[in-house]
Amino acid sequence: MVFAQTSRALVRRFTTSAVRRSQEWQQQGVPGSNLPFDIHNKYKLTAMFVLFFGSGLTAPFLIARRHLLLTSAK
């Protein structure tokens, strides 16, 4: 019973401090102001998304191609 009370108190203290800390961001009330990239230029945003996701999706295929080329060269 004592363990349950102390664990509830710790969880409550953590959640309230986490909520308090989350308010430290400088949010200006503008959509996208808290994002780490600029969303105002849609062409640049599209190019960055294509590069980011494209590099992650093509990497396994390029690695497999290199491996197949190396094994066929032997």
N, C-alpha and C positions, 0 to 999 in steps of 0.2 A: 504494500500500500504506500509506503514511504517512497519506494522507487518510482511508482506511477506518478505520484505528486511532483517529485523532483524532475522527472522527465518531461511532464507537461509544462512545468514552469520554464525549463530550459528551452523547449520548443517555442513556447510563447515569447520568451525573451529574444530568441533568434529571429523569429518571423517579424516581430515588431522592429527590431534593429535593421533587418534587411529592407523592410518597407521604408524606414527612415533614410537609409543609405541610398535607396533608389531615387530619391528626390533630389540628389545632388547634381544630377545631369542638368545642363543648361538647355532646357527645352523652351523654344521660343513660341510654341503654339503653331508652328508652320509644319505641314506634313513633310517628312523627310529630313527634318533638322537634326535628328538624332542618329541618322544613318552614317556609316563611315565612307560613303561615296556620294557623288553628286547625281541627283536624279532630274535635274532641270534640262540637260541636253539629252534628248531621247536617242539620238544617233550614237553618241559616245557611250551611253548606258547600254544600248543594244550591242555595240562592238565589244564592250567589256564583258558582258554576259556570255557572248558567243566564245570569246577567248577563254574565259574561266571554265565554262562547262565543256567546251570543245577540247581543251587540253586534257581535262580529266577523263573524257570519254575516249580519246584517241590514244592515250598513253599505253594501255594494255595491248592494243593492236600493234603499235609500233614496236613494243618490246617483244611480242610474239614473232613479228616479222624478222626482227634482228636475230632472234634466237634460231629461227628456221634457216636464215641465210648463213649463219655461222655453222650450223650443223651440216648443211648441205655442202659447204665449202671444204669440209674435211675429207 
